[in-house]
Amino acid sequence: MENPRDETTAHEPACARVAARFPRGWLRSYVKSKLRRDPIFPAACELLHDSDEPILDVGCGVGLLAFYLRERGCTQSIIGLDVDARKIRHANDAAASRYHDVSFHEQDVQEPIAEFHGNVVLFDVLHYLPLTEQTSLLVRLKESIAPGGVLIIRDCPRDGSLRFWMTWLAEKFAQAVSWNLNTPLHFPTRAQINDVFSESEFAREIRPLWGASPFNNHIFIFRPRARLTVPAAE
Ligand SMILES: C[S@@+](CC[C@H](N)C(=O)[O-])C[C@H]1O[C@@H](n2cnc3c(N)ncnc32)[C@H](O)[C@@H]1O
């Protein structure tokens, strides 16, 4: 995907350019270090780079994925939704006049989402929702994946491992310093995510993606299988 000699869209300079869109201080430092260290951003870029379909970023936070993809040369239209008005404001401020065809909207994704067809991403959001709401959101999102599109989920499966508890602790800390929403946490099991997508309809890949972190992050990739069409009888 990336031409190693093309410095303009390489990972490190892309992270620096996104960070420069945020006000100096802790937010800029957070953005820079998060983009540089979190392997979900280059992994998503790899999966989405060659798709012409638009992207829906559910629980987009301050819009990091959208900006990162643009700086890596992705040109699809990108819509971000998040319930946190503060983060949506930061995202819109950062996007202003540099990132075209990128829009961010304040929305609780437990409420109905406007009709969309394309690629869908859901990074570190599910565990903020009660389990029944998680299933209901996934059922709705799977209808939004275009044929040839992909749904990418990143979350921390509840498996009782040391890594799981490290993630839980880090999330509690982020809530305590009031960056993340202070709601009860409901980390799903791997099966609770996987079972929403029938084997006959979706190909899948589920694997750890924790990079150098001590966390239990996994990536879940679901692609609709091509439907066999039976020719109509003459
Ligand atoms: C840990 S942050 C991840 C942000 C972003 N996906 C990223 O990877 O940088 C989780 C995000 O989910 C959002 N969120 C949580 N519950 C939500 C809901 N019901 N509707 C929309 N967004 C929600 C939070 O406001 C927060 O921005």
PDBQT file of the ligand as one rigid body, heavy atoms in Angstrom, charges set to zero:
ROOT
HETATM    1  C1  LIG A 301     -12.062   5.190  24.012  1.00  0.00    +0.000 C 
HETATM    2  S1  LIG A 301     -12.856   6.373  23.017  1.00  0.00    +0.000 S 
HETATM    3  C2  LIG A 301     -12.368   5.856  21.380  1.00  0.00    +0.000 C 
HETATM    4  C3  LIG A 301     -12.431   6.981  20.390  1.00  0.00    +0.000 C 
HETATM    5  C4  LIG A 301     -12.037   6.619  18.966  1.00  0.00    +0.000 C 
HETATM    6  N1  LIG A 301     -12.839   5.528  18.456  1.00  0.00    +0.000 N 
HETATM    7  C5  LIG A 301     -10.565   6.287  18.879  1.00  0.00    +0.000 C 
HETATM    8  O1  LIG A 301     -10.234   5.110  18.738  1.00  0.00    +0.000 OA
HETATM    9  O2  LIG A 301      -9.747   7.209  18.972  1.00  0.00    +0.000 OA
HETATM   10  C6  LIG A 301     -14.559   5.812  23.038  1.00  0.00    +0.000 C 
HETATM   11  C7  LIG A 301     -15.494   6.788  22.371  1.00  0.00    +0.000 C 
HETATM   12  O3  LIG A 301     -16.804   6.225  22.318  1.00  0.00    +0.000 OA
HETATM   13  C8  LIG A 301     -17.720   7.263  22.532  1.00  0.00    +0.000 C 
HETATM   14  N2  LIG A 301     -19.022   6.708  22.964  1.00  0.00    +0.000 N 
HETATM   15  C9  LIG A 301     -19.298   5.996  24.070  1.00  0.00    +0.000 A 
HETATM   16  N3  LIG A 301     -20.612   5.686  24.137  1.00  0.00    +0.000 NA
HETATM   17  C10 LIG A 301     -21.179   6.215  23.019  1.00  0.00    +0.000 A 
HETATM   18  C11 LIG A 301     -22.511   6.270  22.515  1.00  0.00    +0.000 A 
HETATM   19  N4  LIG A 301     -23.522   5.692  23.173  1.00  0.00    +0.000 N 
HETATM   20  N5  LIG A 301     -22.731   6.891  21.336  1.00  0.00    +0.000 NA
HETATM   21  C12 LIG A 301     -21.695   7.481  20.662  1.00  0.00    +0.000 A 
HETATM   22  N6  LIG A 301     -20.416   7.483  21.100  1.00  0.00    +0.000 NA
HETATM   23  C13 LIG A 301     -20.156   6.859  22.265  1.00  0.00    +0.000 A 
HETATM   24  C14 LIG A 301     -17.053   8.103  23.615  1.00  0.00    +0.000 C 
HETATM   25  O4  LIG A 301     -17.601   9.400  23.703  1.00  0.00    +0.000 OA
HETATM   26  C15 LIG A 301     -15.608   8.084  23.157  1.00  0.00    +0.000 C 
HETATM   27  O5  LIG A 301     -15.289   9.175  22.323  1.00  0.00    +0.000 OA
ENDROOT
TORSDOF 0
